[in-house]
Amino acid sequence: MYSLRLKEYFLFIPLILLFGAIGGCSLSDNKPKLLWEKTYTDKIRGIYISNDAGNVIVHTSKKILYLSPSGERLWEKGEGKNWGWIGGVGISDDGEYIVLQAALATEEAEQIKDFYTYYLDKTGKVIWSSKTLKGITSFSPDGKYIITGSALDEEMEVYNNRGILLWKTKTAGIWSIKFDPTGKFFFANEAGIGVLYSTAGDKIATFNAGMNPQICDNAQYILVQSIELDKRSSIYLYQRNGKLLKTLNGKGGCISQDGSLYIIVDKNRLRLIQREKDSVLWEIGVPDINTCSISRNNRFIFAVSRKGADEYSVIYIFDIKDKKKIKPLKINGLEKVRVTSDGKYFIVLQKGNKVRMFKNY
């Protein structure tokens, strides 16, 4: 089950996004609205949010809670089962389906093997459970596919939403998996090398880099990063067939869902680029950016300046249409943040097991 911990590490890299003074845009009077906040007595292990519905999952090592966007607890699982570990959590974009894995062993166990996989609907009803699946690496946005594998395994397996094995393949070890927004393709980081697959089992292309992949609809364009995480690294823009279109210097980047826009970030600036014309639409002077995301409607750029857990962090939102910066949020002890693909909602986990939900517009 080391795969799940490794996955969480790579998922956390994109959260170290942005720090410093912002230039090249005016300040909007708007600011994100706090919808609710809750402090839990148990240690919070993970937070997740559905892209379309804004429903939220909060889980400890012993139970999982499903919340509405308003913070209402819709259901809870785990009580009475003596779960000691929960991982492999995923939620579909529409919030209709949830997958998770749970074991009696504690998270501190050397290796967790004896666990069950649960596939639930939005009411908390268990549709099926299985003891045959390995550690879950990714769950498709439409809730139709589950992928298992790890850095220590030499095999990746793809299951449907009934828990039936569809196909499997040998790999060099799975570091992370990223689906395209449609759920028809996924990008596997296999020991630093990128491989694009279709969910039907076709191997589409192989890429020379595999870190922090950013994928548009149907994987028509893919932005991927070299492995030099602590240095000025290279960013590559590929077509789905593996053809390299551009090589750029930077510390990170992202691509819009429709593939029309992408961002390259480096030490002192963020550049929003129109892909077809290869022209810079907006440049913001700011030091120490690593990565960022563009909302589904191409309206917002979402970024986080994250310091240590004992220090404050800042969440920034840029309005692309009006070229304005939404009033930034200072967050103390930020541990995790999740944002919906349309940029409407985001949820943060802070030190002290505090969870807060915000609405951007």
N, C-alpha and C positions, 0 to 999 in steps of 0.2 A: 504493500500500500504506500510505498515511498512515492509512487507516481503522483498521488494526490497532493502531497506536500510540495513536490517539485513544481506541479502545475500552479499551486497557489503562489509560489515564489515568482514564477514568470508572469502571472497575472498581476502581481503587485508592482512590477517594474513600471508599467505605464502610469502609475499613480504619482510618480516623482516627476512632476511636469514643469513647473514654472516658478521662478523666483526673481524678484527685483522690481524696479520701477517700470511702468508701462508708458510707452510713447507711441505716437502715430495715430491716436484716436482720442475723441472727447469722452467725457464721463456722463453717462445717462443718469437720470434721477431715479430710475427703476432699480429695484434690488429684489433678490429672491425672497419669497415669503416662507417663513417657518410654519409648516402645517401641524407638526406635533413633535414631541420628544419624549423618550422613555428611558429610564435607567433600570437596569436589571441587576438582580443579586448574583446570578450565575455569570461566569465568564463567557462572553459572546465570542464564538469561533468564526462566524461568517455572517454576511448580509448579502442579499440578492434582490433584484428588482426586475419585474417583467417590463419589457420595452414598450408594449402597447397599453397595457392596463394600469401600470404603476403599482401593482400588488407587490408586497414585500415579504421576503423570507428572512427570519432571524433565527439562528440556531446556536445552541450551546453544544457541549459534547454529549448531553443526555436528552435533549428534546429540541423539537423544531416547531416554530410558530409561523403561521400564515396570517398576514395582516392586509387590510384594505389600504388604499392610498390615504385614507383619513386616519389610519392608525388603529382601527377596530380589529381586535383579534378574532379572526374567523374560525380558526381551529388550531389545535395543538396536538402533537404526537410525541410519544416517547415516555410518558408517565407510566410507571408500572412495569416497563420493559427492562429496566436497569441497563439501558444503553450507556456505554462508557466512551463511545466514539461515534461521531457522525461526520461523513465526508461525501465527496462525489455529488454534491448538491447542484441541481440545475432547475431552471424554470423556463417554460416556453414564453415566447414573446407576448402571447395573448393571456398569459397567466392561467391557462386552462389545465396545464399538466406540470407535475413536479416529479423529479427523480432524486433519490438519495440513497446512501448506503449507511448502514448502522451495524455496529458490532458491540459485543459485551466487553471486549478488551478495552482498556483505557488508552488514551492517545499517547501516553508515555511508553506503551508497550514497544518492544524492539521492532516487531513487525506484526501488523494486523492482517490476519488471514481469514479468520472465521467470522464472516459478515454476510448480511443479506442486502439485496438490492430491492427497493420499493419504488413502484410507479403509481402515483396518485393523481386523482383529478382535483379540481379547484375546491371541492367540498371536503377534501381530506380522505375520501374513500380510496382504499388501496385497490387498484385495478389488478395488479399482479405483483408477486414477489418472487425472488429467485436467489438461490445460493450458488449459482454457477458462474455468474459474471465476475470478471476480475475488477480491478480498480478503475472506476469511471474517470476518463480524461475530459470528455466533452459531451454536451447535450445540444442537439440541433435547435435553432430558433423556433421551428414549427413543432417541436416535440416529437418528431417522427423517428429520430435516430439517436442511438447511444453508442459512444465509442469508448472502448477500454484499451489500456496499454500503459506502459511506464518506461522510464529510462533504463530499468533493469530487465525488462522483458524484450524478447526479440520477435514479438508477435503483437499485432494490432487487430482487434476484433470490432466489427460493426453489427449492431443489433437494431431491430425495428422496435416500435413502441409497444409490441406485445412480448418483448423479451426473447425473440427468436433470432438466432445468429444468421445474418445474411451473407457475410463473407469475412475472410480474414487474410492477412498477408504478413510476411516476414518484414521486419524493419531493423534499423540500427539502434533502436531505442527511442521511445517517444518522449520528447521534452515538453511539448505542448501541442494543442490542437486549436485551430480557429476556423469556424464556419463562415461562409459568406452569408449575407443577410437573408438570402432566399432559402438557405438550408440545403441547397443542391450540391454544393462543393465544400470541401474543407482542406485547409492547409496544415500539413503536419510538419512540425520541427523535429526532424530525426537527427539527433546529435549534432545540431548546428546546420544541417542541410535541409532546405525546404522541399517538400513534395506535395503537389496538388492532386487530390483525388476527387472523383465524383462519388456521391453516395451510392451510386449503382455499382461501384467497385472498379471503375476505370482509373488508371494512373495517367493523369493528364500531362504533367510536366515536372521537371526537377529544377531546382534553383540553387545557386551557389551560396545563398544566405538564408537563414531561417528565423531570425530573431524578430519579435514584435511585429508580426505580419498584419497589415491593414488591407482589407479586401472589400471591393465594391460588389454590387449585385451581380450574380452569376459569375463572379471571379473574373470579370472582363479585364480588370486592372488590379495589380497587387503591388503594394508598397512594402518593402521588407528591408530589414536592417542587418548589418554585419554584426559579429559577435563581440566587438570591442565596446563593451558597455560603459567603461569608465574613461574612454578616450573619445576624441573626435572620430566618429566612424563614418562609414559609407552607407547611403540610402539608395536602394535600387527600385526603379519603376519598371514593372514587367507587364506584358500582356499575358492572358490566360495560357497561351500555348508555350510560354517560357521565353519568348523573345524579350530581350532587354531593350527598353526604350531610352532610359536615362540613368546615369550614375551621378549622384549628388553628394556633396559633403555636408554632414550635419550630425546632430546627436539624436534625432528622432523625427517622426513625421506621422501623418495620417492622411486618409483619403475619404472623400465623401461617398455616400452610399450609391449615388448614380455614376460615380467615377469622373465627374466633370471638374472637380476641384481637388487639390491636394495641398498639404502644408509641409514645408521643410523647416525644422527648427535647429538653431545652432546656439552658440554661447551668447550672442548678443541680439538676436532677432528672430521673429517668426514671419515667414513669408507665405502668403496665401496665393496659390498659383492656379490659373486656368489651364487645365491639361491640354486641351485641343490647340489653343493658340500659344501655349508655353509662355504666357505673360503673367507678371506679378500683379495681382489685383489689389493687394494690401500688404503693407509691411509694418510690423510693430517692433520697435526697438525695446528689447528686454533681455537681460542677461540670464544665462543658465537654464534655458529651456531644454527639456529632454524629449517630450512628446506631447500630443494633444489629440482632440477628437472634434469632428464636425458633425453637427446634428443632421438628422435624416432629411430635413427640409432645406438644408444648406443655409440656415438662418444664423446659427450660433456656433461659436468655438468655445469649448469647455476645457478649462485647464486648472491644474492644482499646483501650488507651490508647497511642497511638503517638507517640513523639517523633522527633527527627531520627535519621538512620542511625547517627550517632556516639554516641547516647545510648541508655539503656535504655527499653524499653516494657513495659507490663503487660497480660497477658491475664486477663480476668475471666470467670467463669462463675457465673451465679446459678441456684439450684435453685428453680423456681417453686412446686412442690408443697410443699416444706418451708420456703420463704421463707428460704433460707440462701445465703450466698456461699461457693462452693468456694474453697479457698486459692488466691490469685492467683499467676500465674507472672510473674517478671521476666525479660524477654528482652533481651539486649544486641544492638544493631544490627539490629533487626527491619526487614526489607525487604518481605516479603509474608507473608500468612497465609491459609490455606484451611481451611474447616470443613465437615464433612458435614452434610446437612440434619437428621439426627437428633441432632447434637451429640455423637456417640460418638467420632469421630476429628477431629483437626486437625493440620495440618502447617504449619511455619514455615520461611521462608528468612531467614537472618541474614547480616549482612555477613561477607565472607570465604568465601562460597559454602558455608556450612554449612546443611544441611537436617536438621530434627528432626521426628519424628512422635510425637504424643501420643495417649493414649486417655483419655477423660473418665470412662467407666463401663464 
